[in-house]
Amino acid sequence: MQAQPPLGPPIAELDRQRFERHGYLVVRGLAPPALLAAMERAVDQHLDPLLGPAEFEADVAYPGAPADRLAPGGKTPRRLLNALSRDSSFRSWALSLPVARRLEILLGGPVALAQSHHNCIMTKYPGFSSDTAWHQDVRYWSFDRPELISVWLALGEEREENGGLRVLPGTHSQPVDRGRLDAALFLRQDLEENQALLNSAVDLELRRGDVLFFHGRLFHAAGRNRTQTVKRSVVFTYHRQDNRPIPGTRSDAYPSLPLA
């Protein structure tokens, strides 16, 4: 695979400014076509027949999800776990120079991949997909600093109709009082004080090979897949090497992998 040329200073600085302001950055066509095809083949092989470990829609109990695994659609997969160890193509992508270069710019130093979080293939099936309400991923993570970035690679078109991601720009840097969140730490849509944030929502549209970099504190959500095609994405999470997971937490379950 031919390495991409280094990012020029003006492009790098513009990316950093956009990310700092909005909490996310979309890079079009970042994944090489041959590597994309290899990942797609691996996903197809691991979905049919299903190769675990996997999380099912019924496990999360979100709106639209089957009541349990015995209900109709109860074995609909939501994500294939441990992507890094499933196929060499996922590892090649997760540790690739184009990913590492941008993360170093956005995080301001050498980075590492957090194997304990995301590290998965996200799927959204027609018929039994669910709604994911507005949330921040840092609610699951325990590090010295809540400064982590997830890298979301689209393996096909993603838009509102098939459950593409929605974001609330700038919320990665806005404090939100605990009372504005519900018991599961989702943003409460019934509160007047949250309406301005909710009205700022942006629907992200991605094409095959596009990559979304988004901050762990950015509020994001996703709806159901109303098309007839399965939506598939590959997602990994990263942190600066000097930002350590807190011992004894889920974030410390697996060692992080430094990117060269």
C-alpha positions as a Markdown table, in Angstrom:
| # | Residue | x | y | z |
|---|---|---|---|---|
| 1 | Met | 0.0 | 0.0 | 0.0 |
| 2 | Gln | 1.4 | 3.4 | -1.0 |
| 3 | Ala | 1.8 | 5.8 | 1.8 |
| 4 | Gln | 0.0 | 9.1 | 1.5 |
| 5 | Pro | 2.2 | 12.2 | 1.3 |
| 6 | Pro | 2.6 | 14.2 | 4.6 |
| 7 | Leu | -0.1 | 16.7 | 5.4 |
| 8 | Gly | 1.1 | 20.2 | 4.6 |
| 9 | Pro | 1.1 | 22.7 | 7.5 |
| 10 | Pro | -1.9 | 24.8 | 6.2 |
| 11 | Ile | -4.0 | 21.6 | 5.9 |
| 12 | Ala | -2.9 | 20.3 | 9.2 |
| 13 | Glu | -3.6 | 23.6 | 11.0 |
| 14 | Leu | -7.0 | 23.9 | 9.3 |
| 15 | Asp | -8.0 | 20.4 | 10.4 |
| 16 | Arg | -6.9 | 21.1 | 13.9 |
| 17 | Gln | -8.9 | 24.4 | 14.1 |
| 18 | Arg | -12.0 | 22.7 | 12.7 |
| 19 | Phe | -11.8 | 19.9 | 15.2 |
| 20 | Glu | -11.1 | 22.2 | 18.1 |
| 21 | Arg | -14.1 | 24.3 | 17.2 |
| 22 | His | -16.7 | 21.6 | 16.3 |
| 23 | Gly | -15.4 | 18.4 | 18.0 |
| 24 | Tyr | -15.4 | 16.4 | 14.8 |
| 25 | Leu | -13.7 | 16.3 | 11.4 |
| 26 | Val | -14.7 | 14.4 | 8.2 |
| 27 | Val | -11.9 | 13.3 | 5.9 |
| 28 | Arg | -13.1 | 12.2 | 2.5 |
| 29 | Gly | -11.8 | 9.0 | 0.9 |
| 30 | Leu | -9.1 | 8.4 | 3.5 |
| 31 | Ala | -9.1 | 4.6 | 3.4 |
| 32 | Pro | -7.3 | 3.0 | 0.5 |
| 33 | Pro | -9.6 | 1.1 | -1.9 |
| 34 | Ala | -7.7 | -2.3 | -1.6 |
| 35 | Leu | -7.8 | -2.1 | 2.2 |
| 36 | Leu | -11.5 | -1.2 | 2.2 |
| 37 | Ala | -12.3 | -4.2 | 0.0 |
| 38 | Ala | -10.3 | -6.5 | 2.4 |
| 39 | Met | -12.2 | -5.2 | 5.4 |
| 40 | Glu | -15.5 | -5.6 | 3.6 |
| 41 | Arg | -14.7 | -9.2 | 2.7 |
| 42 | Ala | -13.9 | -9.9 | 6.4 |
| 43 | Val | -17.1 | -8.3 | 7.6 |
| 44 | Asp | -19.2 | -10.4 | 5.2 |
| 45 | Gln | -17.5 | -13.6 | 6.4 |
| 46 | His | -18.0 | -12.7 | 10.1 |
| 47 | Leu | -21.6 | -11.8 | 9.7 |
| 48 | Asp | -22.8 | -14.8 | 7.8 |
| 49 | Pro | -22.5 | -17.1 | 9.6 |
| 50 | Leu | -22.1 | -14.8 | 12.6 |
| 51 | Leu | -18.7 | -15.1 | 14.3 |
| 52 | Gly | -18.7 | -13.8 | 17.9 |
| 53 | Pro | -18.1 | -12.1 | 20.1 |
| 54 | Ala | -21.0 | -9.8 | 19.2 |
| 55 | Glu | -23.4 | -7.4 | 20.8 |
| 56 | Phe | -27.0 | -7.7 | 19.7 |
| 57 | Glu | -29.7 | -5.1 | 19.4 |
| 58 | Ala | -31.7 | -6.9 | 22.1 |
| 59 | Asp | -28.8 | -6.4 | 24.5 |
| 60 | Val | -29.1 | -2.6 | 24.6 |
| 61 | Ala | -32.9 | -2.2 | 25.0 |
| 62 | Tyr | -32.9 | 1.0 | 23.0 |
| 63 | Pro | -36.2 | 2.2 | 21.3 |
| 64 | Gly | -36.9 | -0.1 | 18.4 |
| 65 | Ala | -34.7 | -3.0 | 19.6 |
| 66 | Pro | -36.2 | -6.4 | 20.2 |
| 67 | Ala | -37.3 | -7.1 | 23.7 |
| 68 | Asp | -34.8 | -9.9 | 24.2 |
| 69 | Arg | -32.8 | -12.4 | 22.2 |
| 70 | Leu | -35.8 | -14.8 | 22.0 |
| 71 | Ala | -38.1 | -12.2 | 20.4 |
| 72 | Pro | -38.4 | -11.7 | 16.7 |
| 73 | Gly | -35.2 | -10.1 | 15.5 |
| 74 | Gly | -33.5 | -10.9 | 18.8 |
| 75 | Lys | -30.4 | -12.2 | 17.2 |
| 76 | Thr | -29.9 | -9.0 | 15.1 |
| 77 | Pro | -26.2 | -8.0 | 15.6 |
| 78 | Arg | -25.4 | -4.5 | 16.6 |
| 79 | Arg | -21.6 | -4.8 | 16.6 |
| 80 | Leu | -18.9 | -7.4 | 16.1 |
| 81 | Leu | -16.4 | -7.0 | 18.9 |
| 82 | Asn | -12.6 | -7.3 | 19.0 |
| 83 | Ala | -12.2 | -6.1 | 15.4 |
| 84 | Leu | -8.5 | -5.7 | 15.8 |
| 85 | Ser | -8.0 | -9.5 | 16.2 |
| 86 | Arg | -10.5 | -10.5 | 13.6 |
| 87 | Asp | -8.5 | -9.9 | 10.5 |
| 88 | Ser | -5.2 | -8.3 | 9.6 |
| 89 | Ser | -7.0 | -5.7 | 7.4 |
| 90 | Phe | -8.6 | -4.1 | 10.5 |
| 91 | Arg | -5.2 | -4.0 | 12.2 |
| 92 | Ser | -3.6 | -2.5 | 9.2 |
| 93 | Trp | -6.2 | 0.2 | 9.0 |
| 94 | Ala | -6.3 | 1.0 | 12.8 |
| 95 | Leu | -2.5 | 1.4 | 13.0 |
| 96 | Ser | -2.1 | 3.1 | 9.6 |
| 97 | Leu | 0.0 | 6.2 | 9.0 |
| 98 | Pro | -2.9 | 8.3 | 7.6 |
| 99 | Val | -4.9 | 7.7 | 10.8 |
| 100 | Ala | -1.9 | 8.2 | 13.1 |
| 101 | Arg | -0.8 | 11.4 | 11.4 |
| 102 | Arg | -4.1 | 13.1 | 11.9 |
| 103 | Leu | -4.6 | 11.9 | 15.4 |
| 104 | Glu | -1.2 | 13.3 | 16.4 |
| 105 | Ile | -2.3 | 16.6 | 15.0 |
| 106 | Leu | -5.7 | 16.6 | 16.7 |
| 107 | Leu | -4.4 | 15.3 | 20.1 |
| 108 | Gly | -1.1 | 17.2 | 20.1 |
| 109 | Gly | 1.3 | 14.3 | 20.6 |
| 110 | Pro | 2.0 | 10.6 | 20.2 |
| 111 | Val | -1.1 | 8.4 | 20.3 |
| 112 | Ala | -2.2 | 4.9 | 21.2 |
| 113 | Leu | -5.2 | 2.7 | 20.3 |
| 114 | Ala | -7.5 | 1.8 | 23.2 |
| 115 | Gln | -8.3 | -1.8 | 22.7 |
| 116 | Ser | -10.9 | -1.7 | 25.6 |
| 117 | His | -13.3 | 0.7 | 23.8 |
| 118 | His | -15.0 | 0.4 | 20.4 |
| 119 | Asn | -12.6 | -1.8 | 18.6 |
| 120 | Cys | -15.5 | -3.1 | 16.6 |
| 121 | Ile | -17.5 | -3.3 | 13.4 |
| 122 | Met | -20.8 | -1.4 | 13.9 |
| 123 | Thr | -23.8 | -2.8 | 12.0 |
| 124 | Lys | -27.3 | -1.4 | 11.5 |
| 125 | Tyr | -29.8 | -3.8 | 10.0 |
| 126 | Pro | -33.1 | -3.0 | 8.4 |
| 127 | Gly | -36.2 | -3.9 | 10.4 |
| 128 | Phe | -34.7 | -4.4 | 13.9 |
| 129 | Ser | -32.2 | -1.5 | 14.3 |
| 130 | Ser | -32.7 | 0.9 | 17.2 |
| 131 | Asp | -32.5 | 4.6 | 18.1 |
| 132 | Thr | -29.4 | 5.7 | 20.0 |
| 133 | Ala | -30.2 | 8.8 | 22.0 |
| 134 | Trp | -27.8 | 11.8 | 22.4 |
| 135 | His | -24.8 | 10.8 | 24.5 |
| 136 | Gln | -21.1 | 11.3 | 25.1 |
| 137 | Asp | -18.8 | 8.3 | 24.8 |
| 138 | Val | -16.7 | 9.4 | 27.8 |
| 139 | Arg | -19.6 | 8.2 | 30.0 |
| 140 | Tyr | -18.1 | 4.7 | 29.5 |
| 141 | Trp | -14.4 | 5.5 | 29.7 |
| 142 | Ser | -12.0 | 6.1 | 32.6 |
| 143 | Phe | -8.8 | 7.9 | 31.7 |
| 144 | Asp | -6.7 | 10.5 | 33.4 |
| 145 | Arg | -8.2 | 13.1 | 31.0 |
| 146 | Pro | -11.4 | 12.7 | 29.0 |
| 147 | Glu | -9.5 | 13.5 | 25.8 |
| 148 | Leu | -10.1 | 10.6 | 23.4 |
| 149 | Ile | -11.0 | 10.5 | 19.7 |
| 150 | Ser | -12.9 | 7.8 | 17.9 |
| 151 | Val | -12.2 | 7.1 | 14.2 |
| 152 | Trp | -15.3 | 6.0 | 12.3 |
| 153 | Leu | -14.7 | 4.5 | 8.9 |
| 154 | Ala | -17.8 | 4.1 | 6.6 |
| 155 | Leu | -17.9 | 0.9 | 4.6 |
| 156 | Gly | -20.8 | 2.3 | 2.6 |
| 157 | Glu | -23.0 | 5.3 | 2.3 |
| 158 | Glu | -24.2 | 6.7 | 5.7 |
| 159 | Arg | -27.0 | 9.2 | 5.9 |
| 160 | Glu | -30.1 | 9.9 | 8.1 |
| 161 | Glu | -32.2 | 7.4 | 6.2 |
| 162 | Asn | -30.0 | 4.4 | 7.1 |
| 163 | Gly | -29.2 | 5.5 | 10.7 |
| 164 | Gly | -26.2 | 7.7 | 10.0 |
| 165 | Leu | -24.6 | 9.6 | 12.9 |
| 166 | Arg | -25.9 | 13.0 | 14.0 |
| 167 | Val | -23.8 | 15.4 | 16.1 |
| 168 | Leu | -24.2 | 18.5 | 18.2 |
| 169 | Pro | -21.2 | 20.6 | 17.1 |
| 170 | Gly | -19.1 | 22.2 | 19.8 |
| 171 | Thr | -20.6 | 20.1 | 22.7 |
| 172 | His | -17.2 | 18.5 | 23.3 |
| 173 | Ser | -16.1 | 21.8 | 25.0 |
| 174 | Gln | -19.4 | 22.8 | 26.7 |
| 175 | Pro | -20.1 | 21.8 | 30.3 |
| 176 | Val | -23.4 | 20.0 | 30.7 |
| 177 | Asp | -24.8 | 19.8 | 34.3 |
| 178 | Arg | -25.8 | 16.3 | 35.5 |
| 179 | Gly | -29.4 | 17.3 | 35.8 |
| 180 | Arg | -29.6 | 17.8 | 32.0 |
| 181 | Leu | -29.0 | 14.1 | 31.6 |
| 182 | Asp | -31.2 | 11.1 | 32.4 |
| 183 | Ala | -30.4 | 8.1 | 34.5 |
| 184 | Ala | -28.5 | 6.5 | 31.7 |
| 185 | Leu | -26.6 | 9.7 | 30.9 |
| 186 | Phe | -28.5 | 10.5 | 27.7 |
| 187 | Leu | -29.3 | 14.2 | 27.0 |
| 188 | Arg | -32.8 | 14.8 | 28.2 |
| 189 | Gln | -35.0 | 16.0 | 25.3 |
| 190 | Asp | -37.8 | 17.1 | 27.6 |
| 191 | Leu | -35.9 | 20.0 | 29.1 |
| 192 | Glu | -36.3 | 23.5 | 27.7 |
| 193 | Glu | -32.6 | 24.3 | 28.5 |
| 194 | Asn | -31.5 | 21.5 | 26.2 |
| 195 | Gln | -33.6 | 22.7 | 23.2 |
| 196 | Ala | -30.9 | 25.1 | 21.8 |
| 197 | Leu | -28.4 | 22.2 | 21.7 |
| 198 | Leu | -30.9 | 19.8 | 20.1 |
| 199 | Asn | -31.8 | 22.4 | 17.5 |
| 200 | Ser | -28.1 | 22.6 | 16.5 |
| 201 | Ala | -28.0 | 19.0 | 15.3 |
| 202 | Val | -26.1 | 18.1 | 12.1 |
| 203 | Asp | -26.8 | 15.0 | 10.1 |
| 204 | Leu | -23.5 | 13.6 | 8.8 |
| 205 | Glu | -23.4 | 12.1 | 5.4 |
| 206 | Leu | -20.5 | 9.7 | 4.6 |
| 207 | Arg | -19.5 | 7.8 | 1.6 |
| 208 | Arg | -17.6 | 4.6 | 1.3 |
| 209 | Gly | -14.0 | 5.2 | 2.5 |
| 210 | Asp | -14.8 | 8.5 | 4.3 |
| 211 | Val | -13.6 | 8.8 | 7.9 |
| 212 | Leu | -15.1 | 10.7 | 10.8 |
| 213 | Phe | -12.8 | 11.7 | 13.7 |
| 214 | Phe | -14.9 | 12.8 | 16.7 |
| 215 | His | -14.1 | 13.7 | 20.3 |
| 216 | Gly | -15.2 | 11.5 | 23.1 |
| 217 | Arg | -17.1 | 14.4 | 24.7 |
| 218 | Leu | -19.1 | 15.3 | 21.6 |
| 219 | Phe | -22.8 | 14.5 | 21.9 |
| 220 | His | -23.9 | 12.3 | 19.1 |
| 221 | Ala | -26.9 | 10.1 | 18.2 |
| 222 | Ala | -28.3 | 7.8 | 15.5 |
| 223 | Gly | -31.7 | 6.7 | 14.3 |
| 224 | Arg | -32.9 | 3.5 | 12.7 |
| 225 | Asn | -32.1 | 2.0 | 9.4 |
| 226 | Arg | -35.1 | 2.5 | 7.1 |
| 227 | Thr | -33.5 | 1.1 | 4.0 |
| 228 | Gln | -33.1 | -2.5 | 2.8 |
| 229 | Thr | -29.4 | -2.6 | 3.1 |
| 230 | Val | -27.2 | -3.3 | 6.2 |
| 231 | Lys | -25.1 | -0.3 | 7.2 |
| 232 | Arg | -21.5 | -1.2 | 8.3 |
| 233 | Ser | -18.8 | 0.9 | 9.9 |
| 234 | Val | -15.4 | 0.2 | 11.5 |
| 235 | Val | -14.7 | 2.1 | 14.7 |
| 236 | Phe | -11.5 | 2.4 | 16.9 |
| 237 | Thr | -10.8 | 4.8 | 19.7 |
| 238 | Tyr | -7.4 | 6.5 | 20.5 |
| 239 | His | -5.8 | 8.6 | 23.2 |
| 240 | Arg | -2.5 | 10.3 | 23.8 |
| 241 | Gln | 0.1 | 8.0 | 25.1 |
| 242 | Asp | 0.6 | 10.1 | 28.2 |
| 243 | Asn | -3.2 | 9.9 | 29.0 |
| 244 | Arg | -3.4 | 6.7 | 31.0 |
| 245 | Pro | -6.4 | 4.5 | 31.7 |
| 246 | Ile | -7.4 | 4.4 | 35.4 |
| 247 | Pro | -6.2 | 1.1 | 37.0 |
| 248 | Gly | -9.0 | -1.3 | 37.8 |
| 249 | Thr | -11.5 | 0.2 | 35.4 |
| 250 | Arg | -12.9 | -1.2 | 32.1 |
| 251 | Ser | -10.6 | 1.1 | 30.2 |
| 252 | Asp | -7.6 | -0.7 | 31.7 |
| 253 | Ala | -8.9 | -4.2 | 30.8 |
| 254 | Tyr | -6.7 | -4.5 | 27.7 |
| 255 | Pro | -3.3 | -2.7 | 26.9 |
| 256 | Ser | -3.4 | 0.2 | 24.5 |
| 257 | Leu | -1.2 | -0.1 | 21.4 |
| 258 | Pro | 1.1 | 2.8 | 20.6 |
| 259 | Leu | 1.1 | 4.1 | 17.0 |
| 260 | Ala | 4.5 | 4.6 | 15.5 |
